[in-house]
C-alpha cells in the first residue's frame, strides 16, 4: 500500500516549467530512491510534496488524503518529515535546542533519548551551537531534527552531499536502522552508487519526468540508462 502517491504533477518556478507530468509512489516501510543529474527537478519534487511550491496540475496523496493544496506546516503536522538539502540547521541554537524546536506537539514516538541512541555523537555535542559542528554532525542533526517531528514518511534531499566517506557510512547505517523500524523514506540522491545500497525501488528523472523505474540491481546493470541520465 502506498503511503505517498505523486500523480501527474506539473510544477513551475515562475515561467520555468520544471516538473512535466511526474508520477511516483512510495510504499509503506519502503525506501524509494529518486536519482538524476543536477537541475532535473529532484528538489522541485521535494518542495512540491512538502508544500513549499504547489503544483499547478496533478495531485499529491499522503496517507489516503489529497495534500496538493496543503501548507508545509500542515503537511508536517500530518506526518511528513523533511531533511532538506544543505542541512539548514539553526546555526545559533545548540544541538538540543534544534531538536526541541522540531519536537512534535503530541510528544510522538521520537524523543531526545531515541535520536541520541541513533546518533550518539549528537548527545556528546548537545550543548554546542550548531554552527560549530562539522558538516557530518550537521547532517546527523538535520536527520534527527526531521525525526523529532515524528514522521510516518521522511523525505531526505541529498543527504550525502559534501560528506566524507566515513561520515556517509555512519549516515547510511542510521538510515538502514530507520528502514528496519518501518519508516517510509523517499531518498533523493545524485550519488547513484550510494543510493542503490539502500533503496528497495528506484526512479530516475530527467527534464522533470520519470524516465526509468525499477529495482536497484536492474538499474545498475543498465549501462545505457546510467550513462545517459546519471553520467556513470
N, CA and C of each residue as an Amber inpcrd file, in Angstrom:
protein
   696
   0.8430000  -1.2030000   0.0000000   0.0000000   0.0000000   0.0000000
   0.8750000   1.2490000   0.0000000   0.5070000   2.2260000  -0.8190000
   1.2990000   3.4470000  -0.9360000   0.9680000   4.4120000   0.2010000
   2.0060000   4.9040000   0.8680000   1.8010000   5.9580000   1.8550000
   1.8290000   7.3200000   1.1830000   2.5490000   7.4020000   0.0370000
   2.6630000   8.6490000  -0.7160000   2.5180000   8.3580000  -2.1990000
   1.6160000   9.0890000  -2.8520000   1.4380000   8.9750000  -4.3030000
   1.5320000  10.3560000  -4.9350000   2.4050000  10.4740000  -5.8960000
   2.5390000  11.7070000  -6.6750000   1.9480000  11.4020000  -8.0440000
   0.8960000  12.1160000  -8.4040000   0.1040000  11.7530000  -9.5730000
   0.1000000  12.8620000 -10.6190000   0.9520000  12.6920000 -11.6340000
   0.9590000  13.5650000 -12.8130000   1.0500000  15.0430000 -12.4340000
   2.0690000  15.3890000 -11.6260000   2.1630000  16.7850000 -11.1930000
   2.9760000  17.6240000 -12.1760000   2.5580000  18.8770000 -12.2770000
   3.2000000  19.8680000 -13.1400000   3.5100000  21.0830000 -12.2650000
   4.7910000  21.3380000 -12.0520000   5.2100000  22.3990000 -11.1400000
   6.1110000  23.3910000 -11.8620000   5.8890000  24.6630000 -11.5790000
   6.6380000  25.7510000 -12.2170000   7.3850000  26.5600000 -11.1650000
   8.4710000  27.1820000 -11.5950000   9.0850000  28.2870000 -10.8620000
   8.9480000  29.5080000 -11.7490000   7.9950000  30.3750000 -11.4130000
   7.7060000  31.4810000 -12.3180000   7.2240000  30.9240000 -13.6410000
   7.9140000  31.2730000 -14.7360000   7.5560000  30.7590000 -16.0580000
   8.2960000  29.4800000 -16.4050000   9.2260000  29.0670000 -15.5540000
  10.0090000  27.8590000 -15.8390000   9.1800000  26.6140000 -15.5280000
   8.9970000  25.7800000 -16.5200000   8.1940000  24.5570000 -16.4130000
   9.1330000  23.4290000 -15.9860000   9.1100000  23.0810000 -14.7030000
  10.1250000  22.1750000 -14.1440000   9.6560000  20.7280000 -14.1250000
   8.5830000  20.4420000 -13.3990000   8.0470000  19.0830000 -13.3530000
   6.9410000  18.9630000 -14.3870000   7.1220000  18.0320000 -15.3220000
   6.2620000  17.9870000 -16.5080000   5.4790000  16.6730000 -16.5760000
   4.6290000  16.4790000 -15.5650000   3.8200000  15.2670000 -15.5360000
   4.5150000  14.1300000 -14.8240000   5.0500000  14.4050000 -13.6470000
   5.8130000  13.4100000 -12.8950000   4.8950000  12.6100000 -11.9700000
   5.0970000  11.2880000 -11.9610000   4.3260000  10.4000000 -11.0910000
   5.2590000   9.3880000 -10.4330000   4.9860000   9.0830000  -9.1660000
   5.7010000   8.0100000  -8.4740000   4.9410000   7.6510000  -7.2100000
   5.3210000   6.5000000  -6.6200000   4.7070000   6.0520000  -5.3760000
   5.7690000   5.6030000  -4.3980000   5.4720000   5.7780000  -3.1090000
   6.3000000   5.2770000  -2.0190000   5.4240000   4.3780000  -1.1670000
   5.8140000   3.1100000  -1.0630000   5.0500000   2.1680000  -0.2700000
   5.3770000   2.2650000   1.2050000   4.4810000   1.8170000   2.0390000
   4.7120000   1.8260000   3.4800000   5.9180000   0.9480000   3.8160000
   6.8430000   1.5080000   4.5970000   8.0240000   0.7770000   5.0120000
   9.1080000   0.6530000   3.9590000   8.9270000   1.2780000   2.8150000
   9.9090000   1.2190000   1.7380000  10.8980000   2.3710000   1.8200000
  12.0630000   2.1520000   1.1890000  12.9220000   3.2720000   0.7980000
  12.9020000   3.3200000  -0.7210000  12.4320000   4.4150000  -1.2600000
  12.4110000   4.6210000  -2.7040000  13.4350000   5.6960000  -3.0380000
  14.2810000   5.4000000  -4.0070000  15.3000000   6.3490000  -4.4240000
  14.8500000   7.1730000  -5.6160000  15.2220000   8.4350000  -5.6090000
  14.9740000   9.3250000  -6.7430000  16.3280000   9.8580000  -7.1960000
  16.7440000   9.4440000  -8.3860000  18.0630000   9.7700000  -8.8980000
  17.9670000  10.6660000 -10.1230000  19.0450000  11.3710000 -10.3840000
  19.1150000  12.2210000 -11.5690000  20.2270000  13.2320000 -11.4360000
  20.6000000  13.8190000 -12.5440000  21.6460000  14.8310000 -12.5360000
  21.1560000  16.0970000 -11.8450000  22.0610000  17.0230000 -11.6110000
  21.6780000  18.3270000 -11.0670000  20.7400000  19.0450000 -12.0280000
  19.7420000  19.7160000 -11.4790000  18.8850000  20.5680000 -12.2810000
  17.7580000  19.8760000 -13.0220000  17.4890000  18.5940000 -12.7000000
  16.4400000  17.8770000 -13.4420000  15.0860000  17.9350000 -12.7500000
  15.0590000  18.4730000 -11.5120000  13.7700000  18.6300000 -10.8360000
  13.6290000  17.8600000  -9.5390000  14.7080000  17.2830000  -9.0260000
  14.5970000  16.4680000  -7.8070000  14.1450000  17.3010000  -6.6060000
  14.8140000  18.4300000  -6.3770000  14.4370000  19.2700000  -5.2350000
  13.0830000  19.9410000  -5.4690000  12.7480000  20.2180000  -6.7090000
  11.4160000  20.7570000  -7.0020000  10.3420000  19.7550000  -6.6110000
  10.5980000  18.4770000  -6.8310000   9.6450000  17.4550000  -6.3890000
   9.5020000  17.4820000  -4.8730000  10.6280000  17.5570000  -4.1650000
  10.5780000  17.6360000  -2.7040000   9.7350000  18.8330000  -2.2750000
  10.0030000  19.9800000  -2.8600000   9.2700000  21.2010000  -2.4860000
   7.7880000  21.0980000  -2.8170000   7.4650000  20.3880000  -3.8800000
   6.0590000  20.2020000  -4.2480000   5.3480000  19.3130000  -3.2460000
   6.0050000  18.2330000  -2.8470000   5.3830000  17.2810000  -1.9180000
   5.1910000  17.9100000  -0.5480000   6.2040000  18.6190000  -0.0710000
   6.1410000  19.1830000   1.2790000   5.2020000  20.3880000   1.3550000
   5.0230000  21.0830000   0.2350000   4.1030000  22.2160000   0.2350000
   4.7510000  23.5680000   0.0620000   6.0410000  23.5910000  -0.2690000
   6.7330000  24.8600000  -0.4940000   6.4000000  25.4570000  -1.8530000
   6.1580000  24.5980000  -2.8310000   5.8850000  25.0540000  -4.1980000
   4.8100000  24.1470000  -4.7900000   3.5800000  24.6020000  -4.7370000
   2.4570000  23.7450000  -5.1020000   2.3740000  23.5270000  -6.6080000
   2.0610000  22.3090000  -7.0330000   1.8750000  22.0490000  -8.4630000
   0.6630000  22.8040000  -9.0120000   0.7560000  23.1420000 -10.2760000
  -0.3960000  23.7770000 -10.9280000  -1.4050000  22.7410000 -11.3980000
  -0.9120000  21.5370000 -11.6770000  -1.7950000  20.4380000 -12.0900000
  -1.3270000  19.1620000 -11.4270000  -2.2170000  18.1590000 -11.3910000
  -1.9160000  16.8890000 -10.7470000  -2.2420000  16.9400000  -9.2670000
  -1.9610000  15.8440000  -8.5740000  -2.2400000  15.8300000  -7.1460000
  -1.2360000  14.9670000  -6.3840000  -1.1510000  15.2270000  -5.0940000
  -0.2710000  14.5000000  -4.1920000  -1.1400000  13.9370000  -3.0810000
  -1.0590000  12.6120000  -2.8770000  -1.8870000  11.9280000  -1.8800000
  -0.9670000  11.3430000  -0.8150000  -1.2480000  11.6870000   0.4400000
  -0.4410000  11.2100000   1.5640000  -1.3570000  10.5680000   2.5940000
  -1.0980000   9.3030000   2.8810000  -1.9180000   8.5230000   3.8180000
  -3.4020000   8.5990000   3.4480000  -3.6700000   8.5430000   2.1510000
  -5.0350000   8.4960000   1.6530000  -5.7310000   9.8250000   1.4790000
  -5.0710000  10.9330000   1.8490000  -5.6850000  12.2650000   1.7480000
  -4.9410000  13.1210000   0.7230000  -5.6880000  13.8870000  -0.0270000
  -5.1080000  14.8000000  -1.0100000  -4.4740000  15.9820000  -0.2730000
  -3.1620000  16.1430000  -0.4100000  -2.4620000  17.2510000   0.2670000
  -1.8990000  18.2620000  -0.7310000  -2.3920000  18.2340000  -1.9650000
  -1.8160000  19.0800000  -3.0130000  -1.8320000  20.5570000  -2.6370000
  -2.9000000  21.0270000  -2.0200000  -3.0020000  22.4440000  -1.6900000
  -2.7260000  22.7630000  -0.2360000  -2.1660000  21.7920000   0.4890000
  -1.9620000  21.9500000   1.9310000  -0.6510000  22.6810000   2.2080000
  -0.6310000  23.5270000   3.2420000   0.5780000  24.2650000   3.6050000
   1.6570000  23.3160000   4.1110000   2.9030000  23.7580000   4.0470000
   4.0120000  22.9290000   4.5310000   3.8670000  22.6330000   6.0250000
   3.3900000  23.5990000   6.7860000   3.1940000  23.3900000   8.2180000
   2.2030000  22.2580000   8.4720000   1.1030000  22.2710000   7.7270000
   0.0770000  21.2450000   7.9030000   0.5650000  19.8890000   7.3930000
   1.3460000  19.8950000   6.3260000   1.8970000  18.6490000   5.7910000
   2.7700000  17.9620000   6.8270000   3.6180000  18.7460000   7.4970000
   4.4740000  18.1840000   8.5550000   3.6190000  17.6990000   9.7190000
   2.6010000  18.4670000  10.0780000   1.7230000  18.0690000  11.1750000
   1.0360000  16.7390000  10.8830000   0.7810000  16.4710000   9.6140000
   0.1220000  15.2180000   9.2270000   1.0820000  14.0310000   9.1760000
   2.3910000  14.2910000   9.3310000   3.3320000  13.1780000   9.3950000
   4.3790000  13.1110000   8.3110000   4.6000000  14.2350000   7.6070000
   5.6260000  14.2770000   6.5780000   6.8740000  14.9400000   7.1540000
   7.9830000  14.2150000   7.2310000   9.2300000  14.7730000   7.7370000
  10.1570000  15.1560000   6.5910000  11.0120000  16.1400000   6.8220000
  11.9210000  16.6200000   5.7790000  13.3250000  16.7810000   6.3250000
  14.2830000  16.2410000   5.5810000  15.7050000  16.5200000   5.8000000
  16.1570000  17.2990000   4.5710000  16.2390000  18.6310000   4.6490000
  16.4480000  19.4460000   3.4520000  17.8710000  19.3810000   2.9130000
  17.9920000  19.6510000   1.6390000  19.3150000  19.7730000   1.0420000
  20.0620000  20.9350000   1.7030000  21.3350000  20.7140000   2.0080000
  22.1130000  21.7630000   2.6430000  21.9530000  21.8360000   4.1480000
  21.2210000  20.8910000   4.7370000  21.0590000  20.7070000   6.2020000
  20.1880000  21.7850000   6.8410000  20.5240000  23.0430000   6.6840000
  19.7170000  24.1710000   7.1900000  19.4100000  24.0710000   8.6750000
  20.3950000  23.6880000   9.4530000  20.2110000  23.7080000  10.8990000
  20.2080000  25.1530000  11.3870000  19.6470000  25.3790000  12.5680000
  19.6060000  26.7220000  13.1430000  20.9500000  26.9860000  13.8060000
  21.7790000  27.7800000  13.1320000  23.1900000  27.9080000  13.4990000
  23.4150000  28.4320000  14.9070000  22.5690000  29.3580000  15.3700000
  22.7950000  29.9920000  16.6670000  22.2550000  29.1610000  17.8320000
  21.4780000  28.1130000  17.5250000  20.9260000  27.2620000  18.5730000
  21.8460000  26.0780000  18.8410000  21.7690000  25.5490000  20.0380000
  22.5240000  24.3380000  20.3540000  21.8860000  23.1460000  19.6580000
  22.6050000  22.0350000  19.6800000  22.0690000  20.7920000  19.1230000
  20.7240000  20.4620000  19.7580000  20.6740000  20.5020000  21.0640000
  19.4520000  20.1110000  21.7610000  18.3140000  21.1010000  21.4960000
  18.6380000  22.3720000  21.3770000  17.6000000  23.3670000  21.0630000
  17.0430000  23.1360000  19.6700000  17.9020000  22.7960000  18.7050000
  17.4260000  22.4590000  17.3620000  16.4180000  21.3200000  17.4060000
  16.6950000  20.3320000  18.2220000  15.8250000  19.1620000  18.3070000
  14.5090000  19.4870000  19.0120000  14.5950000  20.2540000  20.0740000
  13.3830000  20.5850000  20.8260000  12.4520000  21.4810000  20.0320000
  13.0070000  22.3640000  19.2260000  12.1810000  23.2410000  18.3930000
  11.3130000  22.4230000  17.4410000  11.8740000  21.3050000  16.9500000
  11.1630000  20.4900000  15.9680000  10.2500000  19.4430000  16.5820000
  10.3110000  19.2400000  17.8900000   9.5940000  18.1390000  18.5220000
   8.0830000  18.2550000  18.3270000   7.4870000  17.1310000  17.9510000
   6.0440000  17.1020000  17.7250000   5.2940000  17.5070000  18.9860000
   4.1990000  18.2490000  18.8020000   3.4400000  18.7770000  19.9380000
   2.8770000  17.6620000  20.8180000   2.5740000  16.5160000  20.2070000
   1.9710000  15.4240000  20.9800000   3.0190000  14.4970000  21.6020000
   4.2940000  14.9030000  21.4910000   5.3520000  14.0480000  22.0330000
   5.7950000  12.9950000  21.0410000   4.8540000  12.2130000  20.5300000
   5.1400000  11.2370000  19.4970000   6.1180000  10.1630000  19.9340000
   6.5860000   9.3960000  18.9600000   7.4830000   8.2920000  19.2550000
   8.9450000   8.6770000  19.3030000   9.2960000   9.8250000  18.7340000
  10.6960000  10.2450000  18.6900000  10.9810000  11.2370000  19.8070000
  11.9180000  10.8750000  20.6540000  12.3200000  11.6850000  21.7940000
  13.8010000  12.0030000  21.6740000  14.2820000  12.8920000  22.5480000
  15.7170000  13.1700000  22.5770000  16.5090000  11.8890000  22.8060000
  16.0540000  11.0730000  23.7460000  16.7590000   9.8330000  24.0430000
  16.8680000   8.9540000  22.8090000  15.7820000   8.8600000  22.0660000
  15.7770000   7.9630000  20.9120000  16.6950000   8.4670000  19.7940000
  16.7110000   9.7710000  19.5270000  17.6030000  10.2740000  18.4780000
  19.0660000  10.2130000  18.9270000  19.3070000  10.3680000  20.2130000
  20.6770000  10.2360000  20.7140000  21.1660000   8.7900000  20.6140000
  20.2680000   7.8450000  20.7350000  20.6450000   6.4440000  20.5400000
  21.0100000   6.1890000  19.0740000  20.3070000   6.8580000  18.1680000
  20.5990000   6.7140000  16.7390000  21.9060000   7.4150000  16.3760000
  22.1280000   8.5920000  16.9630000  23.3310000   9.3820000  16.6970000
  24.0020000   9.7620000  18.0170000  24.7920000   8.8670000  18.6090000
  25.4320000   9.1600000  19.8950000  26.2820000  10.4260000  19.8830000
  26.8390000  10.7700000  18.7200000  27.6820000  11.9610000  18.6580000
  26.8890000  13.2280000  18.9630000  25.6160000  13.2270000  18.6130000
  24.7950000  14.4110000  18.9060000  24.6130000  14.5910000  20.4060000
  24.5270000  13.5050000  21.1400000  24.4200000  13.6370000  22.5920000
  25.7090000  14.2250000  23.1660000  26.8370000  13.8210000  22.6130000
  28.1150000  14.3800000  23.0570000  28.1960000  15.8780000  22.7710000
  27.5330000  16.3070000  21.7090000  27.6030000  17.7140000  21.2750000
  26.3470000  18.5050000  21.6690000  25.5010000  17.9620000  22.5070000
  24.1590000  18.5150000  22.6970000  24.1480000  19.9700000  23.1640000
  25.2030000  20.4200000  23.8430000  25.2340000  21.8060000  24.3310000
  26.0160000  22.7400000  23.4070000  26.5380000  22.2090000  22.2980000
  27.2770000  23.0490000  21.3480000  26.3120000  23.7590000  20.4060000
  26.6890000  24.9650000  20.0120000  25.9210000  25.6610000  18.9730000
  26.1360000  24.9360000  17.6450000  25.1000000  24.8730000  16.8600000
  25.1420000  24.0750000  15.6400000  26.1710000  24.5780000  14.6390000
  26.4520000  25.8810000  14.6690000  27.4200000  26.4190000  13.7170000
  28.8350000  25.9100000  13.9890000  29.0870000  25.3510000  15.1580000
  30.4150000  24.8340000  15.4890000  30.5780000  23.3650000  15.1140000
  29.5240000  22.7260000  14.6320000  29.5880000  21.3170000  14.2720000
  30.2570000  21.1270000  12.9150000  30.8140000  19.9420000  12.7120000
  31.3160000  19.5850000  11.3910000  30.1380000  19.3810000  10.4330000
  30.4490000  19.3010000   9.1390000  29.3910000  19.0720000   8.1610000
  28.6550000  17.7720000   8.4060000  29.4070000  16.7410000   8.7770000
  28.7700000  15.4500000   9.0530000  27.8730000  15.5020000  10.2660000
  28.3050000  16.2050000  11.2990000  27.4860000  16.3410000  12.5020000
  26.2310000  17.1560000  12.2200000  26.3650000  18.1640000  11.3670000
  25.1820000  18.9460000  10.9890000  24.1880000  18.0910000  10.2070000
  24.7070000  17.1770000   9.3820000  23.7900000  16.2960000   8.6450000
  23.0660000  15.3560000   9.5910000  23.7910000  14.8140000  10.5810000
  23.1400000  13.9790000  11.5950000  22.0600000  14.7730000  12.3130000
  22.3580000  16.0230000  12.6230000  21.3880000  16.8710000  13.3170000
  20.1710000  17.1340000  12.4360000  20.3870000  17.3590000  11.1430000
  19.2660000  17.5970000  10.2310000  18.3460000  16.3840000  10.1710000
  18.9290000  15.1840000  10.1490000  18.1180000  13.9670000  10.1360000
  17.3740000  13.8190000  11.4610000  18.0980000  14.0180000  12.5560000
  17.4720000  13.8960000  13.8800000  16.3480000  14.9060000  14.0550000
  16.5570000  16.1200000  13.5670000  15.5130000  17.1450000  13.6650000
  14.2740000  16.7300000  12.8660000  14.4840000  16.1450000  11.6880000
  13.3540000  15.6490000  10.9090000  12.5920000  14.5570000  11.6350000
  13.3220000  13.7060000  12.3390000  12.6770000  12.6210000  13.0800000
  11.8890000  13.1360000  14.2780000  12.3290000  14.2390000  14.8660000
  11.6550000  14.7790000  16.0450000  10.2450000  15.2760000  15.7400000
   9.9240000  15.4580000  14.4600000   8.5520000  15.8090000  14.0930000
   7.6460000  14.5770000  14.0970000   8.2510000  13.4180000  14.3850000
   7.5240000  12.1460000  14.4760000   6.8500000  11.7740000  13.1480000
   7.6490000  11.6460000  12.0820000   7.0570000  11.4160000  10.7640000
   6.6630000   9.9710000  10.5100000   5.6750000   9.7990000   9.6470000
   5.3520000   8.4900000   9.0810000   6.1190000   8.2770000   7.7860000
   6.5320000   9.3920000   7.1860000   7.2820000   9.3680000   5.9390000
   8.3650000  10.4390000   6.0450000   9.5950000  10.0950000   5.6940000
  10.7120000  11.0330000   5.7650000  11.2860000  11.2420000   4.3690000
  11.3740000  12.5020000   3.9550000  11.9840000  12.8450000   2.6770000
  13.3900000  13.3680000   2.9560000  14.3790000  12.7410000   2.3390000
  15.7730000  13.1220000   2.5360000  16.3220000  13.6330000   1.2110000
  16.7160000  14.9000000   1.1810000  17.1650000  15.5470000  -0.0490000
  18.6920000  15.6840000  -0.0280000  19.3550000  14.8500000  -0.8140000
  20.8210000  14.8480000  -0.9580000  21.5480000  14.7330000   0.3910000
  21.2720000  13.6930000   1.1730000  21.8920000  13.5920000   2.4950000
  23.3930000  13.3360000   2.4870000  23.9420000  12.8500000   1.3690000
  25.3820000  12.5700000   1.3310000  26.2070000  13.7390000   0.8180000
  25.5410000  14.8060000   0.4020000  26.2190000  15.9160000  -0.2600000
  27.3050000  16.5360000   0.6410000  28.5300000  16.5800000   0.1260000
  29.6210000  17.2390000   0.8220000  30.2020000  16.4880000   1.9980000
  29.8400000  15.2190000   2.1920000  30.3010000  14.4700000   3.3570000
  31.4710000  13.5540000   3.0100000  32.3490000  13.3550000   3.9800000
  33.4420000  12.4080000   3.8290000  32.8950000  10.9840000   3.8280000
  33.5840000  10.0550000   3.1510000  33.0800000   8.6780000   3.0640000
  32.7880000   8.0350000   4.4170000  33.6160000   8.2760000   5.4160000
  33.3920000   7.6430000   6.7120000  32.1150000   8.1730000   7.3750000
  31.7960000   9.4450000   7.1400000  30.5640000  10.0270000   7.6900000
  29.3460000   9.5220000   6.9200000  29.4990000   9.3870000   5.6180000
  28.4060000   8.8400000   4.8110000  28.0300000   7.4580000   5.3150000
  29.0320000   6.6570000   5.6630000  28.7600000   5.3110000   6.1680000
  27.9370000   5.3710000   7.4520000  28.2690000   6.3130000   8.3290000
  27.5060000   6.4770000   9.5740000  26.0570000   6.8540000   9.2840000
  25.8760000   7.7860000   8.3490000  24.5300000   8.2320000   7.9810000
  23.7480000   7.0830000   7.3470000  24.3980000   6.3360000   6.4640000
  23.7190000   5.2340000   5.7850000  23.3170000   4.1370000   6.7740000
  24.1550000   3.8960000   7.7650000  23.8010000   2.9200000   8.7970000
  22.5690000   3.3660000   9.5730000  22.4880000   4.6600000   9.8490000
  21.3200000   5.1960000  10.5550000  20.0600000   5.0480000   9.7060000
  20.1680000   5.3290000   8.4040000  19.0060000   5.1950000   7.5190000
  18.5690000   3.7340000   7.4410000  19.5140000   2.8140000   7.4350000
  19.1780000   1.3920000   7.4300000  18.3930000   1.0100000   8.6800000
  18.7870000   1.5710000   9.8210000  18.0590000   1.3000000  11.0650000
  16.6410000   1.8490000  10.9960000  16.4850000   3.0160000  10.3950000
  15.1470000   3.6010000  10.2460000  14.2660000   2.7040000   9.3770000
  14.8630000   2.1490000   8.3330000  14.1130000   1.2310000   7.4780000
  13.6860000  -0.0030000   8.2680000  14.5930000  -0.5400000   9.0800000
  14.2730000  -1.7130000   9.8990000  13.1160000  -1.4250000  10.8520000
  13.0060000  -0.1620000  11.2740000  11.9410000   0.2330000  12.1870000
  10.6260000   0.5320000  11.4580000  10.6360000   0.4020000  10.1160000
   9.4070000   0.5360000   9.3470000   9.0960000   1.9230000   8.8280000
  10.0610000   2.8550000   8.9160000   9.8090000   4.2100000   8.4300000
   9.8720000   4.2260000   6.9060000   8.9210000   4.8780000   6.2800000
   8.9080000   5.0510000   4.8290000   9.7900000   6.2440000   4.4670000
  10.6890000   6.0560000   3.4950000  11.6720000   7.0920000   3.1750000
  11.7470000   7.3000000   1.6720000  11.6600000   8.5630000   1.2600000
  11.9540000   8.9530000  -0.1150000  13.3500000   9.5670000  -0.1030000
  14.2940000   8.8870000  -0.7310000  15.7010000   9.2750000  -0.7020000
  16.0780000   9.9140000  -2.0330000  16.3100000  11.2070000  -2.0020000
  16.6930000  11.9470000  -3.1980000  18.2170000  12.0700000  -3.2060000
  18.8570000  11.5380000  -4.2250000  20.3120000  11.4790000  -4.2540000
  20.8420000  11.6930000  -5.6670000  22.0190000  12.3230000  -5.7270000
  22.7240000  12.3900000  -7.0040000  23.7120000  11.2350000  -7.1210000
  24.2180000  10.7420000  -5.9910000  25.1920000   9.6600000  -5.9870000
  24.4620000   8.3220000  -6.0840000  24.3600000   7.8140000  -7.3020000
  23.5810000   6.5950000  -7.5410000  24.1790000   5.3900000  -6.8310000
  25.5010000   5.2560000  -6.8540000  26.1370000   4.0880000  -6.2430000
  25.8170000   3.9960000  -4.7610000  25.7650000   5.1520000  -4.0910000
  25.4140000   5.1760000  -2.6740000  23.9460000   4.8380000  -2.4660000
  23.0860000   5.4930000  -3.2160000  21.6440000   5.3090000  -3.0260000
  21.2240000   3.8620000  -3.2510000  21.8230000   3.2340000  -4.2520000
  21.3880000   1.8790000  -4.6020000  21.7770000   0.8480000  -3.5590000
  22.6270000   1.2090000  -2.5980000  22.9350000   0.3160000  -1.4870000
  21.7410000   0.1510000  -0.5420000  20.8440000   1.1400000  -0.5450000
  19.7860000   1.1980000   0.4600000  18.3790000   0.9810000  -0.0720000
  18.1140000   1.4080000  -1.2980000  16.7270000   1.5300000  -1.7350000
  16.1190000   0.1970000  -2.1430000  14.7890000   0.1220000  -2.0290000
  14.0210000  -1.0380000  -2.4840000  13.6170000  -0.8910000  -3.9420000
  13.4570000   0.3490000  -4.3670000  12.9780000   0.6510000  -5.7140000
  13.5410000   2.0120000  -6.0870000  13.6950000   2.2480000  -7.3840000
  14.3540000   3.4840000  -7.7970000  13.6570000   4.1020000  -9.0090000
  13.5920000   5.4230000  -9.0020000  13.1260000   6.1900000 -10.1570000
  14.2580000   7.1080000 -10.6050000  14.4240000   7.2280000 -11.8940000
  15.3790000   8.1840000 -12.4620000  14.5750000   9.2630000 -13.1690000
  14.9090000  10.5220000 -12.9020000  14.1830000  11.5920000 -13.5760000
  15.1280000  12.4100000 -14.4520000  14.5660000  12.9540000 -15.5120000
  15.2780000  13.8300000 -16.4230000  14.2820000  14.8170000 -17.0000000
  14.6440000  16.0760000 -16.9740000  13.7940000  17.1430000 -17.5230000
  12.3770000  17.0850000 -16.9500000  12.3000000  16.8280000 -15.6390000
  11.0230000  16.9020000 -14.9540000  10.0970000  15.7270000 -15.1460000
  10.6160000  14.6310000 -15.6830000   9.8000000  13.4350000 -15.8860000
  10.5470000  12.1980000 -15.3910000   9.7950000  11.1760000 -14.9890000
  10.4030000   9.8860000 -14.6730000  10.7200000   9.1810000 -15.9880000
  12.0050000   8.8330000 -16.1790000  12.4240000   8.1920000 -17.4290000
  12.8070000   6.7210000 -17.2180000  12.8960000   6.3120000 -15.9670000
  13.2150000   4.9170000 -15.6650000  12.7090000   4.5920000 -14.2750000
  12.1310000   3.3980000 -14.1080000  11.7080000   2.9000000 -12.8030000
  12.0370000   1.4180000 -12.7340000  12.5650000   0.9800000 -11.5840000
  12.8620000  -0.4300000 -11.4700000  13.6070000  -0.7680000 -10.1940000
  14.0150000  -2.0190000 -10.0830000  14.7900000  -2.4840000  -8.9420000
  16.2130000  -1.9320000  -9.0320000  16.8790000  -1.7170000  -7.8980000
  18.2290000  -1.1430000  -7.9330000  19.2260000  -1.9810000  -8.7200000
  19.1590000  -3.3060000  -8.6110000  20.0950000  -4.1480000  -9.3530000
  19.8870000  -4.0180000 -10.8540000  18.6300000  -3.8930000 -11.2550000
  18.3360000  -3.7540000 -12.6900000  18.8910000  -2.4430000 -13.2310000
  18.7700000  -1.3790000 -12.4460000  19.3250000  -0.1000000 -12.8890000
  20.8410000  -0.1870000 -12.9980000  21.4830000  -0.7790000 -12.0000000
  22.9440000  -0.8450000 -12.0040000  23.4670000  -1.6680000 -13.1760000
  22.6480000  -2.5880000 -13.6720000  23.0480000  -3.4240000 -14.8090000
  22.7520000  -2.7600000 -16.1540000  22.0280000  -1.6460000 -16.1200000
  21.6210000  -0.9840000 -17.3710000  22.5860000   0.1560000 -17.6790000
  23.6250000  -0.1580000 -18.4420000  24.6660000   0.8350000 -18.7270000
  24.1410000   2.0050000 -19.5480000  23.1780000   1.7610000 -20.4050000
  22.6530000   2.8350000 -21.2590000  21.9480000   3.9010000 -20.4220000
  21.1130000   3.4710000 -19.4740000  20.4040000   4.4190000 -18.6120000
  21.3870000   5.1560000 -17.7080000  22.3350000   4.4290000 -17.1380000
  23.3210000   5.0610000 -16.2510000  24.1270000   6.1140000 -16.9920000
  24.5260000   5.8080000 -18.2150000  25.3210000   6.7570000 -18.9900000
  24.5190000   7.9810000 -19.4110000  23.3110000   7.7440000 -19.8940000
  22.5180000   8.8410000 -20.4480000  21.9710000   9.7710000 -19.3810000
  21.4940000   9.2110000 -18.2690000  20.7640000  10.0170000 -17.2960000
  21.5160000  10.2870000 -15.9760000  22.5510000   9.4800000 -15.7060000
  23.2520000   9.6270000 -14.4300000  24.7280000   9.9860000 -14.6030000
  25.2000000   9.9410000 -15.8420000  26.5990000  10.3020000 -16.0710000
  27.5830000   9.2860000 -15.5560000  27.1680000   8.0250000 -15.4550000
  28.0540000   6.9630000 -14.9600000  28.5650000   6.1410000 -16.1170000
